[in-house]
Amino acid sequence: MFKENNKFEKFESKVWLSSPTMHGPEIEYVKEAYETNWMSTVGKNINEVERMACEYIGCKYAVALSAGTASLHLAMKLAGIEAYGMPKVGHGALEGKKVFCSDMTFDATVNPVVYEGGEPVFIDTEYDTWNMDPVALEKAFEIYPDTKVVVVAHLYGTPGKVDELNAIIKKHGAILVEDAAESMGATYKGVQTGTFGKYNTISFNGNKIITGSSGGMLLTDDKEAAEKVRKWSTQARENAPWYQHEEIGYNYRMSNVIAGVVRGQIPYLKEHIAQKKAIYERYKEGFKDLPVKMNPFDEENSVPNFWLSCMIIDKEAMCKQVRDDEKALYISEEGKSCPSEILDALSSYNAQGRPIWKPMHMQPIYRNNGFVTRYGNGRAKTNAYIAGGKIGKDGLPLDIGMDIFERGLCLPSDNKMTPEQQDIVIEIIKGCFNHE
């Protein structure tokens, strides 16, 4: 139950979930594009951001594109052609084919599969990193053995169980597409995310840890794939003195102006990560006496970029909460709270939080798609004649992603938030549990 704290007032300026952090060099590179008249999808800024990305991340080739979503779309096209051959004009490279996808992610991870005519099958989440569950992935291959493409996302900048997932993917002769849109700068066993798949993507969207306001990149060690993406992204123009087209292309190349912003941002990535980590650790310390936990990561093998700090409420500390597709209702209870109540409380003080990504298998547009848990088919979770309902033999919910969504939320994680502002956010959340 939220207990209002009169010791502090509503924030005068909004405390954001995560907003762009500019440093100064960005405008100089944008100005350079303007003054040299390279207001186009070619230019020095684009060349430089591709070079810088390869150097920082450790891949051989980077292709700068208009969005991370555009990058994922072309990755899907590459993977589909590699797995199933060249489609007819007007048909997607994944047409009629199933693709295994992370379940708890933003829909931009999944929609590009559909752009190429594929059918996403969602793989449930595990509690250790909040990413794709290797056990569920193996079950998915048992159910759909002909699947040849897997899309793995790293939620909120936290690497998943890369080795376990990759071993299963390789065992079944499938292709890994890595969605590192949220995890630029994060490492797994000392290796940067965005390098583990055959085709990988990062994003520079407005609230990411590095932003160009928009933009993204396809990353790969495959020279031919990089060249193909560069061609597709500029309307698939052939080498002829006129516009000659033998393939379908797209207007997906990054602007040289946007690239100027990204070029000025990349040198500050380590600084941003350090700031985000400090925010995470301050929350962890501030919540140590509350019935909550921070979003987890594999401390032995991975270093997240801490893009968003999140929390999950212990089951016994949850008040009653009901959500439909548009609204949330809850009943306040002494000593308990829920994500909806906490988000309302934060909003009342002019601070922005957000629910955990609603799992894709719960989204209206994908409710008829396959969903696989550690026990197999997640669309058939209950049996009227067998006790237990939605709990597995291990005592955990059958649908892990749904459970995290119900009990979790994203906290204000803006790296311009002061320690004093964060302390107030912590006190507001303590007030939701009537905790002094």
MIZA-445883 format. One record per residue (C-alpha): residue number from 1; x, y, z. Coordinates in steps of 0.1 Angstrom, whole numbers, plus 5000, padded with zeros to 4 digits. Example, Ala and Ser with C-alpha at 12.3 -4.5 7.8 and 13.67 -1.06 7.14 Angstrom:
REM residues 2
REC  num    xx    yy    zz
REC    1  5123  4955  5078
REC    2  5137  4989  5071
END
This chain:
REM residues 436
REC  num    xx    yy    zz
REC    1  5000  5000  5000
REC    2  5014  5033  4989
REC    3  5021  5057  5018
REC    4  5028  5092  5006
REC    5  5059  5108  5019
REC    6  5056  5145  5028
REC    7  5094  5149  5032
REC    8  5098  5157  4995
REC    9  5078  5173  4967
REC   10  5071  5163  4932
REC   11  5101  5165  4909
REC   12  5102  5199  4891
REC   13  5118  5183  4861
REC   14  5107  5149  4850
REC   15  5130  5120  4860
REC   16  5131  5099  4828
REC   17  5133  5061  4823
REC   18  5162  5067  4800
REC   19  5168  5097  4778
REC   20  5195  5107  4753
REC   21  5227  5120  4769
REC   22  5246  5144  4746
REC   23  5282  5156  4751
REC   24  5290  5182  4725
REC   25  5310  5165  4697
REC   26  5278  5152  4682
REC   27  5268  5186  4669
REC   28  5302  5192  4654
REC   29  5299  5161  4632
REC   30  5263  5170  4623
REC   31  5276  5205  4614
REC   32  5304  5190  4593
REC   33  5278  5170  4573
REC   34  5258  5202  4568
REC   35  5288  5224  4559
REC   36  5303  5199  4535
REC   37  5268  5192  4520
REC   38  5269  5155  4527
REC   39  5232  5156  4537
REC   40  5228  5121  4523
REC   41  5231  5084  4530
REC   42  5268  5085  4521
REC   43  5296  5104  4538
REC   44  5324  5105  4563
REC   45  5303  5101  4593
REC   46  5288  5068  4581
REC   47  5322  5055  4572
REC   48  5336  5064  4606
REC   49  5307  5049  4626
REC   50  5311  5016  4608
REC   51  5348  5016  4615
REC   52  5343  5026  4651
REC   53  5317  4999  4657
REC   54  5339  4972  4642
REC   55  5368  4984  4664
REC   56  5348  4985  4696
REC   57  5327  4954  4692
REC   58  5352  4932  4675
REC   59  5334  4922  4643
REC   60  5348  4924  4608
REC   61  5320  4943  4591
REC   62  5293  4968  4601
REC   63  5266  4983  4579
REC   64  5250  5014  4592
REC   65  5212  5014  4587
REC   66  5182  5036  4594
REC   67  5171  5015  4625
REC   68  5179  4984  4644
REC   69  5146  4970  4631
REC   70  5159  4975  4595
REC   71  5190  4956  4605
REC   72  5170  4927  4619
REC   73  5148  4927  4588
REC   74  5178  4923  4565
REC   75  5193  4897  4590
REC   76  5161  4877  4586
REC   77  5164  4879  4549
REC   78  5200  4867  4549
REC   79  5192  4839  4573
REC   80  5162  4828  4553
REC   81  5181  4827  4520
REC   82  5209  4808  4537
REC   83  5186  4782  4552
REC   84  5159  4779  4525
REC   85  5173  4794  4493
REC   86  5163  4825  4472
REC   87  5126  4833  4473
REC   88  5105  4844  4443
REC   89  5100  4881  4438
REC   90  5073  4893  4461
REC   91  5078  4864  4486
REC   92  5097  4865  4519
REC   93  5128  4845  4525
REC   94  5111  4828  4555
REC   95  5077  4823  4540
REC   96  5058  4795  4558
REC   97  5088  4787  4580
REC   98  5089  4788  4617
REC   99  5115  4809  4635
REC  100  5124  4806  4672
REC  101  5123  4839  4690
REC  102  5130  4853  4725
REC  103  5096  4858  4741
REC  104  5102  4886  4766
REC  105  5114  4914  4743
REC  106  5102  4944  4723
REC  107  5082  4935  4692
REC  108  5109  4949  4669
REC  109  5128  4917  4677
REC  110  5100  4896  4663
REC  111  5082  4917  4636
REC  112  5111  4914  4611
REC  113  5105  4876  4610
REC  114  5070  4884  4598
REC  115  5082  4909  4573
REC  116  5099  4880  4555
REC  117  5068  4858  4558
REC  118  5080  4837  4587
REC  119  5061  4824  4617
REC  120  5076  4833  4651
REC  121  5075  4806  4677
REC  122  5082  4821  4712
REC  123  5107  4805  4736
REC  124  5100  4810  4773
REC  125  5123  4829  4796
REC  126  5146  4818  4825
REC  127  5149  4835  4859
REC  128  5187  4837  4859
REC  129  5191  4864  4832
REC  130  5155  4870  4821
REC  131  5164  4858  4786
REC  132  5157  4828  4764
REC  133  5156  4795  4783
REC  134  5180  4769  4768
REC  135  5159  4740  4782
REC  136  5128  4755  4764
REC  137  5148  4760  4732
REC  138  5158  4723  4732
REC  139  5121  4714  4737
REC  140  5112  4736  4708
REC  141  5135  4717  4685
REC  142  5119  4685  4696
REC  143  5085  4699  4686
REC  144  5096  4718  4655
REC  145  5127  4699  4643
REC  146  5128  4716  4609
REC  147  5134  4751  4622
REC  148  5166  4766  4610
REC  149  5167  4802  4624
REC  150  5168  4814  4660
REC  151  5166  4850  4671
REC  152  5180  4857  4706
REC  153  5177  4891  4724
REC  154  5196  4903  4754
REC  155  5169  4919  4776
REC  156  5177  4954  4790
REC  157  5214  4950  4783
REC  158  5219  4917  4801
REC  159  5235  4889  4781
REC  160  5216  4856  4781
REC  161  5231  4821  4784
REC  162  5250  4824  4752
REC  163  5271  4792  4753
REC  164  5242  4770  4762
REC  165  5219  4785  4736
REC  166  5246  4785  4709
REC  167  5254  4748  4716
REC  168  5218  4738  4711
REC  169  5215  4760  4679
REC  170  5246  4745  4664
REC  171  5236  4709  4674
REC  172  5204  4714  4653
REC  173  5222  4730  4624
REC  174  5203  4763  4628
REC  175  5214  4799  4623
REC  176  5217  4823  4652
REC  177  5206  4859  4647
REC  178  5216  4880  4677
REC  179  5195  4910  4687
REC  180  5219  4931  4707
REC  181  5198  4963  4703
REC  182  5196  4968  4740
REC  183  5230  4954  4750
REC  184  5257  4974  4731
REC  185  5288  4973  4753
REC  186  5278  4943  4773
REC  187  5301  4913  4773
REC  188  5298  4875  4778
REC  189  5330  4858  4788
REC  190  5349  4889  4778
REC  191  5334  4890  4743
REC  192  5310  4918  4731
REC  193  5274  4910  4724
REC  194  5266  4915  4688
REC  195  5293  4890  4677
REC  196  5279  4856  4687
REC  197  5254  4851  4658
REC  198  5260  4847  4621
REC  199  5241  4880  4617
REC  200  5238  4905  4645
REC  201  5222  4939  4652
REC  202  5225  4969  4674
REC  203  5203  4999  4678
REC  204  5209  5037  4683
REC  205  5172  5045  4690
REC  206  5164  5075  4712
REC  207  5166  5060  4746
REC  208  5193  5034  4740
REC  209  5227  5036  4759
REC  210  5242  5052  4727
REC  211  5217  5072  4706
REC  212  5216  5087  4672
REC  213  5179  5096  4677
REC  214  5174  5067  4654
REC  215  5196  5043  4635
REC  216  5211  5008  4639
REC  217  5237  4985  4624
REC  218  5241  4950  4611
REC  219  5272  4933  4624
REC  220  5288  4902  4608
REC  221  5321  4885  4600
REC  222  5307  4875  4566
REC  223  5320  4899  4539
REC  224  5296  4888  4513
REC  225  5266  4892  4537
REC  226  5278  4927  4546
REC  227  5281  4937  4509
REC  228  5246  4922  4502
REC  229  5230  4942  4531
REC  230  5248  4974  4519
REC  231  5233  4968  4484
REC  232  5198  4959  4497
REC  233  5197  4989  4519
REC  234  5202  5013  4490
REC  235  5174  4999  4468
REC  236  5195  4970  4455
REC  237  5209  4991  4427
REC  238  5231  4971  4403
REC  239  5265  4983  4389
REC  240  5252  5000  4358
REC  241  5251  5037  4346
REC  242  5213  5037  4351
REC  243  5191  5023  4378
REC  244  5192  4986  4372
REC  245  5175  4962  4396
REC  246  5177  4924  4398
REC  247  5166  4921  4435
REC  248  5141  4938  4457
REC  249  5158  4966  4477
REC  250  5149  4989  4506
REC  251  5156  5025  4516
REC  252  5173  5015  4548
REC  253  5208  5032  4547
REC  254  5217  5054  4577
REC  255  5217  5092  4571
REC  256  5251  5108  4573
REC  257  5235  5134  4597
REC  258  5223  5107  4621
REC  259  5257  5090  4617
REC  260  5273  5123  4630
REC  261  5253  5120  4662
REC  262  5263  5083  4666
REC  263  5300  5092  4658
REC  264  5300  5117  4686
REC  265  5283  5093  4710
REC  266  5304  5061  4707
REC  267  5335  5074  4726
REC  268  5312  5079  4756
REC  269  5299  5043  4757
REC  270  5321  5032  4786
REC  271  5312  5063  4806
REC  272  5275  5057  4800
REC  273  5278  5020  4811
REC  274  5296  5031  4843
REC  275  5269  5056  4851
REC  276  5241  5030  4845
REC  277  5260  5005  4867
REC  278  5261  5030  4895
REC  279  5224  5035  4892
REC  280  5218  4997  4894
REC  281  5240  4993  4924
REC  282  5224  5022  4942
REC  283  5190  5007  4937
REC  284  5202  4973  4949
REC  285  5216  4988  4981
REC  286  5185  5009  4986
REC  287  5161  4980  4983
REC  288  5180  4955  5004
REC  289  5154  4956  5032
REC  290  5124  4953  5008
REC  291  5107  4921  4995
REC  292  5121  4928  4960
REC  293  5151  4917  4938
REC  294  5169  4935  4910
REC  295  5170  4921  4874
REC  296  5196  4893  4876
REC  297  5227  4886  4856
REC  298  5254  4860  4854
REC  299  5281  4876  4876
REC  300  5307  4849  4867
REC  301  5304  4851  4829
REC  302  5288  4884  4819
REC  303  5290  4921  4823
REC  304  5258  4939  4814
REC  305  5256  4974  4801
REC  306  5229  4981  4828
REC  307  5208  5000  4803
REC  308  5177  4997  4824
REC  309  5175  4988  4861
REC  310  5145  4967  4869
REC  311  5130  4950  4900
REC  312  5108  4921  4907
REC  313  5085  4918  4937
REC  314  5085  4887  4958
REC  315  5054  4867  4953
REC  316  5043  4869  4989
REC  317  5046  4907  4988
REC  318  5023  4912  4958
REC  319  4990  4928  4963
REC  320  4961  4918  4940
REC  321  4966  4931  4904
REC  322  4947  4926  4873
REC  323  4956  4937  4838
REC  324  4937  4936  4805
REC  325  4950  4948  4772
REC  326  4948  4984  4780
REC  327  4943  4990  4818
REC  328  4955  4978  4851
REC  329  4936  4975  4884
REC  330  4949  4967  4918
REC  331  4938  4965  4954
REC  332  4962  4982  4979
REC  333  4972  4960  5008
REC  334  4991  4968  5040
REC  335  5028  4959  5036
REC  336  5023  4948  4999
REC  337  5025  4964  4965
REC  338  5025  4956  4928
REC  339  5041  4971  4896
REC  340  5009  4990  4888
REC  341  5008  5007  4922
REC  342  5045  5015  4921
REC  343  5043  5030  4886
REC  344  5014  5051  4897
REC  345  5033  5063  4927
REC  346  5064  5072  4906
REC  347  5042  5091  4881
REC  348  5026  5111  4909
REC  349  5060  5125  4917
REC  350  5069  5131  4880
REC  351  5092  5101  4876
REC  352  5089  5077  4847
REC  353  5089  5039  4851
REC  354  5076  5012  4828
REC  355  5062  4977  4830
REC  356  5085  4949  4819
REC  357  5082  4941  4782
REC  358  5049  4922  4779
REC  359  5059  4887  4765
REC  360  5053  4883  4728
REC  361  5032  4852  4733
REC  362  5007  4874  4753
REC  363  5004  4900  4726
REC  364  4971  4900  4708
REC  365  4987  4898  4673
REC  366  5007  4867  4683
REC  367  4983  4849  4706
REC  368  4978  4821  4681
REC  369  5016  4816  4676
REC  370  5035  4787  4691
REC  371  5049  4791  4726
REC  372  5073  4767  4742
REC  373  5083  4763  4779
REC  374  5108  4741  4796
REC  375  5080  4714  4797
REC  376  5070  4717  4760
REC  377  5039  4733  4745
REC  378  5031  4764  4766
REC  379  4997  4769  4749
REC  380  4984  4738  4767
REC  381  4993  4745  4803
REC  382  4963  4732  4822
REC  383  4942  4701  4826
REC  384  4908  4701  4842
REC  385  4914  4666  4856
REC  386  4949  4671  4870
REC  387  4957  4693  4901
REC  388  4985  4718  4898
REC  389  4971  4742  4873
REC  390  4998  4765  4860
REC  391  5026  4753  4883
REC  392  5053  4729  4870
REC  393  5067  4699  4888
REC  394  5096  4720  4899
REC  395  5072  4743  4918
REC  396  5078  4772  4895
REC  397  5052  4788  4872
REC  398  5049  4770  4838
REC  399  5050  4804  4821
REC  400  5081  4822  4835
REC  401  5078  4852  4812
REC  402  5043  4859  4823
REC  403  5054  4857  4859
REC  404  5082  4882  4855
REC  405  5058  4905  4836
REC  406  5033  4903  4864
REC  407  5057  4910  4892
REC  408  5084  4932  4875
REC  409  5089  4968  4864
REC  410  5116  4990  4849
REC  411  5128  5018  4872
REC  412  5139  5053  4863
REC  413  5174  5047  4849
REC  414  5184  5079  4833
REC  415  5221  5085  4836
REC  416  5215  5122  4842
REC  417  5195  5114  4873
REC  418  5213  5127  4904
REC  419  5220  5105  4934
REC  420  5196  5127  4954
REC  421  5168  5122  4929
REC  422  5174  5084  4929
REC  423  5173  5084  4967
REC  424  5138  5100  4965
REC  425  5127  5074  4939
REC  426  5139  5047  4964
REC  427  5119  5063  4992
REC  428  5088  5065  4970
REC  429  5091  5028  4964
REC  430  5097  5020  5000
REC  431  5065  5040  5007
REC  432  5046  5015  4985
REC  433  5054  4988  5010
REC  434  5048  5011  5040
REC  435  5085  5007  5047
REC  436  5101  5034  5068
END
